[in-house]
Amino acid sequence: MTMISEPDVPAIELAHRETVPGKPSRAKMIGVIAVGAVLVTAVNVTAAVYLYRGVNDLRTMEARLDQLGQFEQRIGAHIDTVNNGFQSRFETLDRQLQANFGQINGNIAKLEQGQPVAASEPTTSAPAPAMLNTTVADASAAEESGADPVAAQPSFRRKVAPPGPNPSYQRIQQPDGKVYYKKIN
């Protein structure tokens, strides 16, 4: 076989090449690149597994947060129910206190005018507070049923007030503000 060669173009030898010291051979270079590719692939697979686990954990947390929101709404509804029960009881107590203060002020005015306060006068006091012997659960149950929690409780009997000043005594008020009672025969 005849080869045509040009003197200016270098000839390519496919035979054994000598390695230059300090420069790696092609086989070693391909081996290093293959090992690097395997390492990068292993890191990518590991990262994908951890990313998949993280996404699953995130979905689980979102589901729990949704359940927490529903739980918060239920607790809020129960707190509102209890709050409404206590608020109505406080309003009832306030009305009772205002009525009692009005009665006391009326009796004080009568005493200042020198009129005895008779024990036989009907008292316009409200019944005793119904919340004295109830629990929060009773209030919430009554509120959920739509009934008035105060009206649903049994009322207690009030103690009869002791009789007022005896009409057989005369009230004497001195100029210095002291009050004395003198027995009338």
C-alpha positions in Angstrom: 0.0 0.0 0.0 1.1 3.3 -0.9 0.7 6.3 1.4 0.5 9.8 0.3 1.9 12.1 2.7 2.6 15.7 2.7 5.7 16.8 4.4 4.0 19.8 6.2 1.2 17.7 7.8 2.3 15.7 10.8 1.6 12.0 10.6 -0.8 10.4 13.1 0.4 7.2 14.7 -2.1 4.9 16.1 0.5 2.8 17.7 1.8 2.9 21.2 2.3 6.5 22.3 4.8 7.3 24.9 3.5 9.1 27.9 4.9 12.4 28.8 5.9 12.6 32.5 3.4 14.9 34.4 0.7 14.5 31.8 -2.0 11.8 32.5 -2.9 9.3 29.8 -6.3 9.2 28.2 -7.4 6.0 30.0 -6.7 7.5 33.4 -8.5 10.7 32.3 -11.6 8.8 31.3 -11.5 6.8 34.5 -11.3 10.0 36.6 -14.2 11.5 34.7 -16.3 8.3 35.1 -15.7 8.2 38.9 -16.6 11.9 39.1 -19.8 11.3 37.2 -20.7 8.4 39.5 -20.1 10.6 42.6 -22.2 13.4 41.2 -25.0 10.9 40.4 -24.9 9.5 43.9 -25.1 12.9 45.4 -28.0 13.8 43.2 -29.9 10.6 44.1 -29.3 11.2 47.8 -30.5 14.8 47.5 -33.6 13.7 45.6 -34.4 11.2 48.4 -34.1 13.8 51.1 -36.1 16.3 49.0 -38.9 13.7 48.6 -38.9 13.1 52.3 -38.9 16.8 53.1 -41.9 17.3 50.7 -43.8 14.5 52.4 -43.0 15.9 55.9 -44.2 19.3 54.6 -47.5 17.8 53.4 -48.0 16.1 56.7 -47.4 19.3 58.6 -49.8 21.2 56.4 -52.5 18.5 57.1 -51.8 18.9 60.9 -52.1 22.7 60.6 -55.4 22.4 58.9 -56.6 20.1 61.8 -55.2 22.7 64.2 -57.3 25.4 62.6 -60.4 23.4 62.9 -59.6 22.6 66.6 -59.0 26.3 67.2 -62.4 27.1 65.8 -64.1 24.5 68.0 -62.3 25.8 71.1 -63.2 29.4 70.1 -66.9 28.4 69.8 -66.9 26.8 73.3 -65.1 29.8 74.8 -67.7 32.1 73.2 -70.5 29.9 74.7 -69.0 30.0 78.2 -68.3 33.7 77.8 -71.9 34.4 76.9 -73.1 32.4 79.9 -70.9 34.3 82.3 -71.7 37.7 80.7 -75.5 37.1 81.1 -74.9 36.1 84.8 -72.8 39.2 85.4 -75.5 41.3 83.9 -78.1 39.6 86.1 -75.9 40.2 89.2 -75.4 43.8 88.1 -79.2 44.3 87.9 -79.7 42.7 91.3 -77.0 44.9 92.9 -78.5 48.0 91.4 -82.0 47.0 92.7 -80.5 46.3 96.2 -78.6 49.6 96.2 -81.8 51.4 95.2 -83.7 49.7 98.0 -80.9 50.6 100.5 -80.8 54.2 99.3 -84.6 54.4 99.7 -84.4 53.0 103.2 -81.6 55.4 104.1 -83.7 58.3 102.8 -86.7 57.2 104.8 -84.5 56.9 108.0 -83.0 60.4 107.4 -86.5 61.8 107.2 -87.4 60.2 110.5 -89.8 57.6 109.0 -89.3 54.1 110.3 -88.7 51.4 107.8 -91.3 48.8 108.4 -90.3 45.1 108.1 -93.6 44.2 106.6 -93.0 46.3 103.4 -92.6 44.0 100.4 -89.0 43.9 99.2 -88.4 44.3 95.6 -85.1 42.4 95.6 -84.2 40.1 92.8 -83.7 36.4 93.5 -80.3 35.1 94.6 -77.8 34.7 91.9 -78.1 31.3 90.2 -74.4 30.9 89.5 -73.6 30.1 93.1 -74.0 26.4 92.6 -73.3 25.8 88.9 -70.3 24.8 86.9 -68.9 26.0 83.6 -70.1 22.8 81.9 -73.7 23.5 83.1 -73.5 27.0 81.6 -72.2 25.8 78.3 -74.8 23.0 78.1 -77.6 25.5 78.8 -76.2 27.9 76.3 -75.9 25.3 73.6 -79.5 24.2 74.2 -80.6 27.8 73.6 -82.0 28.2 77.1 -81.2 31.1 79.4 -78.5 29.7 81.7 -79.7 31.8 84.6 -83.3 30.8 84.2 -82.4 27.1 83.8 -80.9 27.0 87.3 -83.0 26.4 90.3 -83.5 29.5 92.3 -82.7 29.7 96.0 -84.9 31.2 98.6 -83.6 34.4 100.2 -83.4 34.7 103.9 -86.1 36.9 105.3 -84.6 40.2 106.4 -84.6 40.8 110.2 -87.2 43.3 111.3 -86.4 47.0 111.0 -86.3 49.4 113.9 -88.9 48.9 116.4 -91.7 51.6 116.2 -91.7 51.8 120.0 -88.4 53.7 119.8 -87.9 57.3 118.8 -84.9 58.3 116.7 -83.1 61.4 118.0 -80.3 63.0 116.0 -78.1 65.5 117.7 -76.5 68.5 116.0 -73.0 66.8 116.0 -74.5 64.0 113.8 -74.9 61.3 116.5 -78.1 59.3 116.4 -79.8 57.9 119.5 -82.9 55.9 120.0 -85.2 56.5 123.0 -87.7 54.0 124.2 -91.3 55.2 124.1 -93.5 53.9 126.9 
